[in-house]
Amino acid sequence: MTSRTVAAIVGSLRKDSYSLKLAHALAKLAAPSLAFDVVTLHGLSFYNQDLEATPPADWVAFRDRIRKVDAVLFVTPEYNRSVPGVLKNAIDVGSRPYGQSVFDGKPGGVISNSPGAIGGFGANHHLRQSLTFLNIAVLQQPEAYVGGIGDAFDDKGELVKEALRDFLAKYVTALAAWIEQQKK
């Protein structure tokens, strides 16, 4: 299997973010053929079309980083039955100007999470709507809604829920196969 790089885009800015911990856990569970680049959105300025003539350096850096990867994985909490504004902003920055999206044609995945029982179902599906428009081929199965995330990690950020570890290992294996299928 060819080595592939996946940008795991974290949809939360919180220092102790469950999404960030999930992204790092996935990187550890992935086969050696899959390298994760965990992308946080700290310092990514708001999208404003007026700035496209001379895009801010943070936009250019984000776009270049995503352009270089083979696939994208969005790891996000749910805010008000949708994605956090910082993640929507990153999607806007990466997909503009129109016709020059850094996401175009990349395989991808979505993992949503929540301390609640439904695991960010609303954010997951809302995000998938945008990804369809961006021409990202999103892994359909297994779906990944991680509920009850509040006790999944120890105080060092290590994944301690065995059932979740097993699920994430299956997910990342399916994601690797999906990326290979799409890259043929």
SEDREN-353918 format. One record per residue: residue in one letter; residue number from 1; x, y, z of N, C-alpha, C in turn. Coordinates in steps of 0.001 Angstrom, whole numbers, padded with zeros to 6 digits. Layout:
// SEDREN-353918
<residuo:A	num:NUM	nx:X	ny:Y	nz:Z	cax:X	cay:Y	caz:Z	cx:X	cy:Y	cz:Z> .
...
// end
This chain:
// SEDREN-353918
<residuo:M	num:1	nx:000843	ny:-001187	nz:000000	cax:000000	cay:000000	caz:000000	cx:000879	cy:001238	cz:000000> .
<residuo:T	num:2	nx:000513	ny:002209	nz:-000789	cax:001234	cay:003467	caz:-000897	cx:001060	cy:004284	cz:000374> .
<residuo:S	num:3	nx:002090	ny:005023	nz:000752	cax:001990	cay:005896	caz:001921	cx:001160	cy:007127	cz:001563> .
<residuo:R	num:4	nx:000214	ny:007457	nz:002421	cax:-000681	cay:008605	caz:002211	cx:-000657	cy:009514	cz:003430> .
<residuo:T	num:5	nx:-000847	ny:010808	nz:003182	cax:-000925	cay:011791	caz:004260	cx:-002352	cy:012312	cz:004375> .
<residuo:V	num:6	nx:-002844	ny:012348	nz:005595	cax:-004193	cay:012814	caz:005887	cx:-004100	cy:014048	cz:006779> .
<residuo:A	num:7	nx:-004737	ny:015135	nz:006362	cax:-004868	cay:016302	caz:007230	cx:-006071	cy:016055	cz:008134> .
<residuo:A	num:8	nx:-005823	ny:015921	nz:009420	cax:-006908	cay:015794	caz:010395	cx:-007211	cy:017201	cz:010896> .
<residuo:I	num:9	nx:-008242	ny:017796	nz:010340	cax:-008594	cay:019181	caz:010650	cx:-009484	cy:019193	cz:011884> .
<residuo:V	num:10	nx:-009002	ny:019822	nz:012938	cax:-009666	cay:019822	caz:014241	cx:-010587	cy:021032	cz:014339> .
<residuo:G	num:11	nx:-011870	ny:020785	nz:014551	cax:-012872	cay:021834	caz:014568	cx:-013089	cy:022513	cz:015904> .
<residuo:S	num:12	nx:-012094	ny:022495	nz:016760	cax:-012222	cay:023127	caz:018070	cx:-010920	cy:023843	cz:018414> .
<residuo:L	num:13	nx:-011033	ny:024976	nz:019062	cax:-009851	cay:025718	caz:019495	cx:-009477	cy:025455	cz:020951> .
<residuo:R	num:14	nx:-010343	ny:024771	nz:021659	cax:-010119	cay:024565	caz:023095	cx:-008829	cy:023783	cz:023345> .
<residuo:K	num:15	nx:-008032	ny:024233	nz:024291	cax:-006752	cay:023614	caz:024613	cx:-006904	cy:022124	cz:024933> .
<residuo:D	num:16	nx:-007941	ny:021771	nz:025659	cax:-008163	cay:020390	caz:026091	cx:-009274	cy:019731	cz:025250> .
<residuo:S	num:17	nx:-009322	ny:020077	nz:023997	cax:-010376	cay:019651	caz:023073	cx:-010434	cy:018132	cz:022898> .
<residuo:Y	num:18	nx:-011646	ny:017596	nz:022972	cax:-011839	cay:016167	caz:022685	cx:-011526	cy:015875	cz:021221> .
<residuo:S	num:19	nx:-011844	ny:016802	nz:020347	cax:-011560	cay:016611	caz:018922	cx:-010057	cy:016490	cz:018684> .
<residuo:L	num:20	nx:-009281	ny:017337	nz:019344	cax:-007826	cay:017272	caz:019210	cx:-007306	cy:015937	cz:019745> .
<residuo:K	num:21	nx:-007827	ny:015509	nz:020874	cax:-007409	cay:014224	caz:021439	cx:-007774	cy:013067	cz:020512> .
<residuo:L	num:22	nx:-008962	ny:013143	nz:019905	cax:-009371	cay:012111	caz:018945	cx:-008430	cy:012079	cz:017747> .
<residuo:A	num:23	nx:-008072	ny:013232	nz:017226	cax:-007172	cay:013294	caz:016075	cx:-005829	cy:012645	cz:016400> .
<residuo:H	num:24	nx:-005299	ny:012921	nz:017586	cax:-004021	cay:012320	caz:017987	cx:-004172	cy:010814	cz:018211> .
<residuo:A	num:25	nx:-005302	ny:010394	nz:018769	cax:-005545	cay:008960	caz:018965	cx:-005609	cy:008235	cz:017623> .
<residuo:L	num:26	nx:-006278	ny:008825	nz:016656	cax:-006363	cay:008230	caz:015316	cx:-004984	cy:008108	cz:014674> .
<residuo:A	num:27	nx:-004168	ny:009124	nz:014846	cax:-002811	cay:009087	caz:014292	cx:-002031	cy:007912	cz:014864> .
<residuo:K	num:28	nx:-002217	ny:007648	nz:016150	cax:-001512	cay:006530	caz:016792	cx:-002055	cy:005176	cz:016348> .
<residuo:L	num:29	nx:-003330	ny:005121	nz:016012	cax:-003963	cay:003859	caz:015628	cx:-003790	cy:003523	cz:014145> .
<residuo:A	num:30	nx:-003391	ny:004492	nz:013361	cax:-003295	cay:004301	caz:011915	cx:-002140	cy:003373	cz:011549> .
<residuo:A	num:31	nx:-002338	ny:002657	nz:010459	cax:-001269	cay:001821	caz:009906	cx:-000113	cy:002722	cz:009488> .
<residuo:P	num:32	nx:001094	ny:002179	nz:009431	cax:002250	cay:002993	caz:009029	cx:002106	cy:003630	cz:007645> .
<residuo:S	num:33	nx:001242	ny:003086	nz:006812	cax:001049	cay:003648	caz:005467	cx:000226	cy:004936	cz:005478> .
<residuo:L	num:34	nx:-000304	ny:005299	nz:006640	cax:-001140	cay:006495	caz:006755	cx:-000499	cy:007450	cz:007762> .
<residuo:A	num:35	nx:-000054	ny:008596	nz:007272	cax:000554	cay:009603	caz:008142	cx:-000467	cy:010708	cz:008395> .
<residuo:F	num:36	nx:-000630	ny:011080	nz:009641	cax:-001574	cay:012136	caz:010005	cx:-000846	cy:013445	cz:010236> .
<residuo:D	num:37	nx:-001386	ny:014504	nz:009667	cax:-000958	cay:015868	caz:009930	cx:-002119	cy:016519	cz:010669> .
<residuo:V	num:38	nx:-001997	ny:016656	nz:011972	cax:-003074	cay:017228	caz:012782	cx:-003039	cy:018745	cz:012613> .
<residuo:V	num:39	nx:-004134	ny:019267	nz:012059	cax:-004222	cay:020686	caz:011718	cx:-005178	cy:021377	cz:012680> .
<residuo:T	num:40	nx:-004634	ny:022251	nz:013510	cax:-005489	cay:023075	caz:014360	cx:-005712	cy:024405	cz:013642> .
<residuo:L	num:41	nx:-006730	ny:025098	nz:014062	cax:-007147	cay:026312	caz:013353	cx:-006842	cy:027591	cz:014123> .
<residuo:H	num:42	nx:-005966	ny:027482	nz:015103	cax:-005538	cay:028668	caz:015847	cx:-004854	cy:029636	cz:014891> .
<residuo:G	num:43	nx:-005219	ny:030877	nz:014935	cax:-004555	cay:031885	caz:014129	cx:-005031	cy:031998	cz:012690> .
<residuo:L	num:44	nx:-006033	ny:031214	nz:012294	cax:-006563	cay:031336	caz:010941	cx:-007588	cy:032471	cz:010939> .
<residuo:S	num:45	nx:-007259	ny:033537	nz:010235	cax:-008121	cay:034711	caz:010250	cx:-009406	cy:034482	cz:009463> .
<residuo:F	num:46	nx:-010399	ny:035329	nz:009733	cax:-011702	cay:035203	caz:009094	cx:-011602	cy:035423	cz:007593> .
<residuo:Y	num:47	nx:-012378	ny:034628	nz:006866	cax:-012427	cay:034784	caz:005425	cx:-013147	cy:036082	cz:005074> .
<residuo:N	num:48	nx:-012558	ny:036808	nz:004134	cax:-013141	cay:038046	caz:003617	cx:-012701	cy:038144	cz:002162> .
<residuo:Q	num:49	nx:-013640	ny:038035	nz:001250	cax:-013320	cay:038031	caz:-000172	cx:-012543	cy:039273	cz:-000602> .
<residuo:D	num:50	nx:-012718	ny:040364	nz:000083	cax:-011998	cay:041594	caz:-000255	cx:-010480	cy:041421	cz:-000145> .
<residuo:L	num:51	nx:-010029	ny:040424	nz:000626	cax:-008594	cay:040223	caz:000844	cx:-007950	cy:039276	cz:-000164> .
<residuo:E	num:52	nx:-008742	ny:038724	nz:-001096	cax:-008218	cay:037717	caz:-002023	cx:-007115	cy:038247	cz:-002944> .
<residuo:A	num:53	nx:-007109	ny:039520	nz:-003263	cax:-006066	cay:040064	caz:-004145	cx:-004680	cy:039847	cz:-003541> .
<residuo:T	num:54	nx:-004595	ny:040005	nz:-002236	cax:-003356	cay:039737	caz:-001498	cx:-003752	cy:038969	cz:-000237> .
<residuo:P	num:55	nx:-003912	ny:037644	nz:-000358	cax:-004403	cay:036864	caz:000784	cx:-003451	cy:036929	cz:001979> .
<residuo:P	num:56	nx:-004022	ny:036947	nz:003184	cax:-003182	cay:036932	caz:004388	cx:-002288	cy:035693	cz:004416> .
<residuo:A	num:57	nx:-001139	ny:035837	nz:005034	cax:-000163	cay:034745	caz:005097	cx:-000753	cy:033485	cz:005736> .
<residuo:D	num:58	nx:-001647	ny:033651	nz:006723	cax:-002226	cay:032465	caz:007373	cx:-003135	cy:031695	cz:006413> .
<residuo:W	num:59	nx:-003815	ny:032377	nz:005517	cax:-004635	cay:031697	caz:004503	cx:-003738	cy:030917	cz:003554> .
<residuo:V	num:60	nx:-002680	ny:031565	nz:003104	cax:-001753	cay:030930	caz:002157	cx:-001143	cy:029680	cz:002792> .
<residuo:A	num:61	nx:-000717	ny:029779	nz:004043	cax:-000112	cay:028634	caz:004736	cx:-001119	cy:027494	cz:004887> .
<residuo:F	num:62	nx:-002352	ny:027814	nz:005275	cax:-003387	cay:026780	caz:005424	cx:-003670	cy:026114	cz:004082> .
<residuo:R	num:63	nx:-003850	ny:026910	nz:003058	cax:-004143	cay:026364	caz:001725	cx:-003002	cy:025471	cz:001238> .
<residuo:D	num:64	nx:-001772	ny:025905	nz:001423	cax:-000622	cay:025103	caz:001002	cx:-000550	cy:023787	cz:001767> .
<residuo:R	num:65	nx:-000830	ny:023849	nz:003043	cax:-000780	cay:022644	caz:003882	cx:-001816	cy:021616	cz:003424> .
<residuo:I	num:66	nx:-003028	ny:022067	nz:003141	cax:-004086	cay:021146	caz:002708	cx:-003833	cy:020677	cz:001278> .
<residuo:R	num:67	nx:-003348	ny:021528	nz:000446	cax:-003062	cay:021162	caz:-000947	cx:-002085	cy:019987	cz:-001011> .
<residuo:K	num:68	nx:-001149	ny:019900	nz:-000079	cax:-000090	cay:018882	caz:-000103	cx:-000538	cy:017499	cz:000360> .
<residuo:V	num:69	nx:-001673	ny:017394	nz:001048	cax:-002084	cay:016098	caz:001594	cx:-002906	cy:015306	cz:000586> .
<residuo:D	num:70	nx:-003001	ny:014007	nz:000843	cax:-003767	cay:013110	caz:-000027	cx:-005242	cy:013073	cz:000333> .
<residuo:A	num:71	nx:-005565	ny:013365	nz:001586	cax:-006947	cay:013241	caz:002065	cx:-007161	cy:014176	cz:003252> .
<residuo:V	num:72	nx:-008439	ny:014401	nz:003569	cax:-008793	cay:015235	caz:004715	cx:-009769	cy:014492	cz:005616> .
<residuo:L	num:73	nx:-009571	ny:014648	nz:006904	cax:-010469	cay:014094	caz:007906	cx:-010860	cy:015234	cz:008825> .
<residuo:F	num:74	nx:-012153	ny:015478	nz:008928	cax:-012652	cay:016533	caz:009796	cx:-013060	cy:015908	cz:011122> .
<residuo:V	num:75	nx:-012469	ny:016389	nz:012214	cax:-012772	cay:015893	caz:013550	cx:-013361	cy:017074	cz:014316> .
<residuo:T	num:76	nx:-014649	ny:016974	nz:014639	cax:-015332	cay:018173	caz:015130	cx:-016313	cy:017903	cz:016249> .
<residuo:P	num:77	nx:-016426	ny:018866	nz:017153	cax:-017540	cay:018837	caz:018099	cx:-018793	cy:019377	cz:017409> .
<residuo:E	num:78	nx:-019879	ny:019350	nz:018124	cax:-021120	cay:019930	caz:017625	cx:-021450	cy:021166	cz:018442> .
<residuo:Y	num:79	nx:-021700	ny:022259	nz:017740	cax:-022161	cay:023487	caz:018373	cx:-023528	cy:023808	cz:017790> .
<residuo:N	num:80	nx:-024542	ny:023809	nz:018604	cax:-025890	cay:024211	caz:018178	cx:-026379	cy:023432	cz:016954> .
<residuo:R	num:81	nx:-026148	ny:022131	nz:016960	cax:-026560	cay:021208	caz:015885	cx:-025846	cy:021461	cz:014569> .
<residuo:S	num:82	nx:-024661	ny:022092	nz:014639	cax:-023879	cay:022368	caz:013445	cx:-022399	cy:022327	cz:013808> .
<residuo:V	num:83	nx:-021590	ny:022776	nz:012876	cax:-020151	cay:022807	caz:013105	cx:-019747	cy:024128	cz:013760> .
<residuo:P	num:84	nx:-018654	ny:024130	nz:014485	cax:-018161	cay:025375	caz:015054	cx:-017788	cy:026370	cz:013945> .
<residuo:G	num:85	nx:-017946	ny:027646	nz:014242	cax:-017633	cay:028690	caz:013278	cx:-016202	cy:028617	cz:012776> .
<residuo:V	num:86	nx:-015261	ny:028238	nz:013634	cax:-013860	cay:028177	caz:013231	cx:-013659	cy:027132	cz:012137> .
<residuo:L	num:87	nx:-014403	ny:026037	nz:012182	cax:-014287	cay:025015	caz:011140	cx:-014923	cy:025488	cz:009843> .
<residuo:K	num:88	nx:-016074	ny:026119	nz:009937	cax:-016721	cay:026662	caz:008737	cx:-015821	cy:027709	cz:008088> .
<residuo:N	num:89	nx:-015172	ny:028527	nz:008885	cax:-014241	cay:029517	caz:008355	cx:-013085	cy:028843	cz:007620> .
<residuo:A	num:90	nx:-012530	ny:027777	nz:008178	cax:-011424	cay:027063	caz:007526	cx:-011873	cy:026492	cz:006188> .
<residuo:I	num:91	nx:-013089	ny:025980	nz:006138	cax:-013628	cay:025463	caz:004882	cx:-013740	cy:026603	cz:003863> .
<residuo:D	num:92	nx:-014210	ny:027754	nz:004310	cax:-014325	cay:028911	caz:003413	cx:-012949	cy:029368	cz:002918> .
<residuo:V	num:93	nx:-011981	ny:029445	nz:003808	cax:-010627	cay:029857	caz:003425	cx:-010044	cy:028879	cz:002408> .
<residuo:G	num:94	nx:-010222	ny:027585	nz:002658	cax:-009644	cay:026578	caz:001763	cx:-010357	cy:026425	cz:000438> .
<residuo:S	num:95	nx:-011606	ny:026803	nz:000390	cax:-012387	cay:026579	caz:-000832	cx:-012462	cy:027795	cz:-001741> .
<residuo:R	num:96	nx:-011852	ny:028878	nz:-001364	cax:-011899	cay:030110	caz:-002138	cx:-010528	cy:030467	cz:-002663> .
<residuo:P	num:97	nx:-010400	ny:031284	nz:-003690	cax:-011486	cay:031789	caz:-004505	cx:-012164	cy:030660	cz:-005281> .
<residuo:Y	num:98	nx:-013394	ny:030936	nz:-005709	cax:-014190	cay:029929	caz:-006396	cx:-013378	cy:029324	cz:-007549> .
<residuo:G	num:99	nx:-013432	ny:027995	nz:-007620	cax:-012714	cay:027283	caz:-008671	cx:-011291	cy:026908	cz:-008302> .
<residuo:Q	num:100	nx:-010836	ny:027323	nz:-007118	cax:-009457	cay:027033	caz:-006695	cx:-009416	cy:026327	cz:-005338> .
<residuo:S	num:101	nx:-010442	ny:025565	nz:-005031	cax:-010529	cay:024882	caz:-003740	cx:-009389	cy:023891	cz:-003538> .
<residuo:V	num:102	nx:-008758	ny:023958	nz:-002394	cax:-007692	cay:023001	caz:-002054	cx:-008270	cy:021640	cz:-001667> .
<residuo:F	num:103	nx:-009568	ny:021575	nz:-001490	cax:-010237	cay:020331	caz:-001111	cx:-010696	cy:019512	cz:-002321> .
<residuo:D	num:104	nx:-010773	ny:020119	nz:-003473	cax:-011379	cay:019513	caz:-004650	cx:-010800	cy:018138	cz:-004985> .
<residuo:G	num:105	nx:-011674	ny:017136	nz:-005006	cax:-011303	cay:015791	caz:-005410	cx:-010602	cy:014955	cz:-004363> .
<residuo:K	num:106	nx:-010407	ny:015489	nz:-003181	cax:-009725	cay:014708	caz:-002145	cx:-010709	cy:013743	cz:-001481> .
<residuo:P	num:107	nx:-010251	ny:012547	nz:-001135	cax:-011077	cay:011690	caz:-000297	cx:-011082	cy:012247	cz:001126> .
<residuo:G	num:108	nx:-012132	ny:011928	nz:001874	cax:-012210	cay:012466	caz:003226	cx:-013085	cy:011666	cz:004150> .
<residuo:G	num:109	nx:-013158	ny:012144	nz:005360	cax:-013985	cay:011525	caz:006384	cx:-014426	cy:012567	cz:007392> .
<residuo:V	num:110	nx:-015409	ny:012168	nz:008195	cax:-015937	cay:013039	caz:009247	cx:-016102	cy:012220	cz:010516> .
<residuo:I	num:111	nx:-015558	ny:012737	nz:011600	cax:-015796	cay:012166	caz:012925	cx:-016292	cy:013303	cz:013802> .
<residuo:S	num:112	nx:-017498	ny:013136	nz:014317	cax:-018042	cay:014146	caz:015230	cx:-018061	cy:013556	cz:016634> .
<residuo:N	num:113	nx:-018075	ny:014440	nz:017611	cax:-018053	cay:013970	caz:019000	cx:-018789	cy:014932	cz:019906> .
<residuo:S	num:114	nx:-019230	ny:014375	nz:021021	cax:-019974	cay:015158	caz:021994	cx:-019972	cy:014424	cz:023334> .
<residuo:P	num:115	nx:-019998	ny:015164	nz:024426	cax:-020191	cay:014500	caz:025710	cx:-021585	cy:013873	cz:025816> .
<residuo:G	num:116	nx:-022520	ny:014361	nz:025000	cax:-023882	cay:013835	caz:024996	cx:-023986	cy:012509	cz:024253> .
<residuo:A	num:117	nx:-025186	ny:011985	nz:024247	cax:-025417	cay:010641	caz:023713	cx:-025407	cy:010551	cz:022198> .
<residuo:I	num:118	nx:-025756	ny:011628	nz:021485	cax:-025899	cay:011470	caz:020041	cx:-024615	cy:011769	cz:019266> .
<residuo:G	num:119	nx:-023539	ny:012089	nz:019936	cax:-022224	cay:012146	caz:019330	cx:-022022	cy:013146	cz:018216> .
<residuo:G	num:120	nx:-022732	ny:014245	nz:018258	cax:-022536	cay:015265	caz:017243	cx:-023174	cy:014932	cz:015908> .
<residuo:F	num:121	nx:-024270	ny:014199	nz:015942	cax:-024966	cay:013786	caz:014718	cx:-025288	cy:014974	cz:013818> .
<residuo:G	num:122	nx:-025797	ny:016064	nz:014402	cax:-026158	cay:017237	caz:013612	cx:-024955	cy:017860	cz:012926> .
<residuo:A	num:123	nx:-023846	ny:018005	nz:013644	cax:-022631	cay:018572	caz:013061	cx:-022110	cy:017689	cz:011936> .
<residuo:N	num:124	nx:-022136	ny:016392	nz:012156	cax:-021637	cay:015438	caz:011175	cx:-022384	cy:015587	cz:009851> .
<residuo:H	num:125	nx:-023694	ny:015598	nz:009924	cax:-024487	cay:015670	caz:008698	cx:-024488	cy:017066	cz:008070> .
<residuo:H	num:126	nx:-024431	ny:018075	nz:008894	cax:-024350	cay:019437	caz:008360	cx:-023037	cy:019612	cz:007600> .
<residuo:L	num:127	nx:-021959	ny:019101	nz:008171	cax:-020648	cay:019184	caz:007533	cx:-020631	cy:018418	cz:006214> .
<residuo:R	num:128	nx:-021243	ny:017250	nz:006190	cax:-021283	cay:016441	caz:004963	cx:-021951	cy:017203	cz:003811> .
<residuo:Q	num:129	nx:-022922	ny:018052	nz:004113	cax:-023557	cay:018852	caz:003059	cx:-022529	cy:019760	cz:002384> .
<residuo:S	num:130	nx:-021718	ny:020419	nz:003174	cax:-020684	cay:021300	caz:002613	cx:-019637	cy:020500	cz:001854> .
<residuo:L	num:131	nx:-019262	ny:019345	nz:002376	cax:-018205	cay:018551	caz:001746	cx:-018636	cy:018017	cz:000389> .
<residuo:T	num:132	nx:-019916	ny:017736	nz:000234	cax:-020428	cay:017306	caz:-001066	cx:-020221	cy:018408	cz:-002091> .
<residuo:F	num:133	nx:-020562	ny:019629	nz:-001735	cax:-020373	cay:020761	caz:-002637	cx:-018898	cy:020966	cz:-002974> .
<residuo:L	num:134	nx:-018018	ny:020670	nz:-002020	cax:-016581	cay:020870	caz:-002222	cx:-015932	cy:019732	cz:-003011> .
<residuo:N	num:135	nx:-016722	ny:018744	nz:-003417	cax:-016226	cay:017610	caz:-004193	cx:-015246	cy:016756	cz:-003400> .
<residuo:I	num:136	nx:-015513	ny:016612	nz:-002113	cax:-014748	cay:015700	caz:-001269	cx:-015519	cy:014395	cz:-001227> .
<residuo:A	num:137	nx:-014862	ny:013311	nz:-001607	cax:-015490	cay:011990	caz:-001572	cx:-015421	cy:011484	cz:-000133> .
<residuo:V	num:138	nx:-016532	ny:011605	nz:000595	cax:-016559	cay:011303	caz:002026	cx:-016862	cy:009828	cz:002269> .
<residuo:L	num:139	nx:-016058	ny:009207	nz:003103	cax:-016291	cay:007836	caz:003545	cx:-017696	cy:007752	cz:004147> .
<residuo:Q	num:140	nx:-018496	ny:006830	nz:003657	cax:-019876	cay:006700	caz:004136	cx:-020015	cy:005715	cz:005304> .
<residuo:Q	num:141	nx:-019258	ny:004646	nz:005271	cax:-019342	cay:003627	caz:006327	cx:-017943	cy:003206	cz:006733> .
<residuo:P	num:142	nx:-017654	ny:003106	nz:007991	cax:-018579	cay:003330	caz:009096	cx:-018766	cy:004823	cz:009371> .
<residuo:E	num:143	nx:-019966	ny:005178	nz:009787	cax:-020202	cay:006533	caz:010249	cx:-019571	cy:006668	cz:011628> .
<residuo:A	num:144	nx:-019163	ny:007868	nz:011975	cax:-018463	cay:008062	caz:013246	cx:-019072	cy:009209	cz:014045> .
<residuo:Y	num:145	nx:-019935	ny:008835	nz:014981	cax:-020535	cay:009767	caz:015936	cx:-020079	cy:009293	cz:017308> .
<residuo:V	num:146	nx:-019155	ny:009996	nz:017918	cax:-018596	cay:009557	caz:019192	cx:-019318	cy:010281	cz:020325> .
<residuo:G	num:147	nx:-020250	ny:009587	nz:020945	cax:-020976	cay:010130	caz:022088	cx:-020286	cy:009760	cz:023389> .
<residuo:G	num:148	nx:-020634	ny:010459	nz:024457	cax:-020073	cay:010156	caz:025771	cx:-018563	cy:010299	cz:025813> .
<residuo:I	num:149	nx:-018041	ny:011267	nz:025092	cax:-016589	cay:011417	caz:024958	cx:-015916	cy:011905	cz:026243> .
<residuo:G	num:150	nx:-016688	ny:012426	nz:027180	cax:-016142	cay:013069	caz:028371	cx:-015187	cy:012248	cz:029202> .
<residuo:D	num:151	nx:-015327	ny:010931	nz:029213	cax:-014432	cay:010094	caz:030017	cx:-013575	cy:009164	cz:029159> .
<residuo:A	num:152	nx:-013378	ny:009515	nz:027902	cax:-012641	cay:008645	caz:026981	cx:-011123	cy:008779	cz:027100> .
<residuo:F	num:153	nx:-010651	ny:009855	nz:027734	cax:-009216	cay:010121	caz:027803	cx:-008778	cy:010328	cz:029241> .
<residuo:D	num:154	nx:-007530	ny:009943	nz:029526	cax:-006994	cay:010189	caz:030860	cx:-006454	cy:011609	cz:030942> .
<residuo:D	num:155	nx:-005861	ny:011962	nz:032081	cax:-005391	cay:013337	caz:032273	cx:-004189	cy:013697	cz:031392> .
<residuo:K	num:156	nx:-003586	ny:012700	nz:030740	cax:-002480	cay:012948	caz:029806	cx:-002955	cy:012977	cz:028359> .
<residuo:G	num:157	nx:-004281	ny:012818	nz:028155	cax:-004836	cay:012840	caz:026810	cx:-004808	cy:011507	cz:026091> .
<residuo:E	num:158	nx:-004490	ny:010444	nz:026813	cax:-004436	cay:009111	caz:026215	cx:-005814	cy:008470	cz:026232> .
<residuo:L	num:159	nx:-006148	ny:007833	nz:025129	cax:-007436	cay:007155	caz:024991	cx:-007492	cy:005960	cz:025940> .
<residuo:V	num:160	nx:-008516	ny:005928	nz:026806	cax:-008630	cay:004851	caz:027787	cx:-009868	cy:003982	cz:027594> .
<residuo:K	num:161	nx:-010793	ny:004398	nz:026761	cax:-011996	cay:003597	caz:026500	cx:-011667	cy:002545	cz:025440> .
<residuo:E	num:162	nx:-011608	ny:001299	nz:025875	cax:-011217	cay:000212	caz:024971	cx:-012180	cy:000070	cz:023790> .
<residuo:A	num:163	nx:-013476	ny:000158	nz:024052	cax:-014457	cay:000016	caz:022969	cx:-014288	cy:001136	cz:021933> .
<residuo:L	num:164	nx:-013994	ny:002342	nz:022391	cax:-013763	cay:003445	caz:021465	cx:-012471	cy:003223	cz:020691> .
<residuo:R	num:165	nx:-011437	ny:002738	nz:021356	cax:-010177	cay:002450	caz:020672	cx:-010417	cy:001429	cz:019553> .
<residuo:D	num:166	nx:-011183	ny:000386	nz:019843	cax:-011482	cay:-000633	caz:018828	cx:-012242	cy:-000029	cz:017656> .
<residuo:F	num:167	nx:-013232	ny:000807	nz:017962	cax:-014008	cay:001448	caz:016899	cx:-013129	cy:002354	cz:016046> .
<residuo:L	num:168	nx:-012309	ny:003179	nz:016695	cax:-011454	cay:004106	caz:015954	cx:-010426	cy:003358	cz:015091> .
<residuo:A	num:169	nx:-009936	ny:002231	nz:015584	cax:-009006	cay:001422	caz:014797	cx:-009702	cy:000909	cz:013533> .
<residuo:K	num:170	nx:-010937	ny:000475	nz:013669	cax:-011700	cay:000028	caz:012496	cx:-011974	cy:001195	cz:011557> .
<residuo:Y	num:171	nx:-012300	ny:002334	nz:012126	cax:-012579	cay:003512	caz:011306	cx:-011344	cy:003906	cz:010497> .
<residuo:V	num:172	nx:-010201	ny:003999	nz:011137	cax:-009002	cay:004465	caz:010440	cx:-008546	cy:003435	cz:009395> .
<residuo:T	num:173	nx:-008817	ny:002164	nz:009636	cax:-008531	cay:001133	caz:008625	cx:-009449	cy:001309	cz:007422> .
<residuo:A	num:174	nx:-010725	ny:001567	nz:007679	cax:-011678	cay:001812	caz:006593	cx:-011315	cy:003087	cz:005835> .
<residuo:L	num:175	nx:-010877	ny:004112	nz:006551	cax:-010475	cay:005363	caz:005912	cx:-009277	cy:005128	cz:004996> .
<residuo:A	num:176	nx:-008306	ny:004366	nz:005444	cax:-007131	cay:004071	caz:004620	cx:-007542	cy:003354	cz:003335> .
<residuo:A	num:177	nx:-008427	ny:002376	nz:003453	cax:-008909	cay:001649	caz:002273	cx:-009678	cy:002584	cz:001339> .
<residuo:W	num:178	nx:-010479	ny:003480	nz:001914	cax:-011254	cay:004440	caz:001131	cx:-010331	cy:005371	cz:000348> .
<residuo:I	num:179	nx:-009287	ny:005843	nz:001003	cax:-008332	cay:006737	caz:000343	cx:-007688	cy:006013	cz:-000838> .
<residuo:E	num:180	nx:-007272	ny:004782	nz:-000634	cax:-006653	cay:004012	caz:-001720	cx:-007624	cy:003806	cz:-002869> .
<residuo:Q	num:181	nx:-008862	ny:003505	nz:-002538	cax:-009889	cay:003294	caz:-003573	cx:-010078	cy:004564	cz:-004393> .
<residuo:Q	num:182	nx:-010107	ny:005713	nz:-003730	cax:-010350	cay:006981	caz:-004417	cx:-009129	cy:007460	cz:-005195> .
<residuo:K	num:183	nx:-007941	ny:007065	nz:-004758	cax:-006702	cay:007533	caz:-005387	cx:-006298	cy:006680	cz:-006598> .
<residuo:K	num:184	nx:-007019	ny:005601	nz:-006878	cax:-006678	cay:004748	caz:-008024	cx:-006968	cy:005435	cz:-009327> .
// end
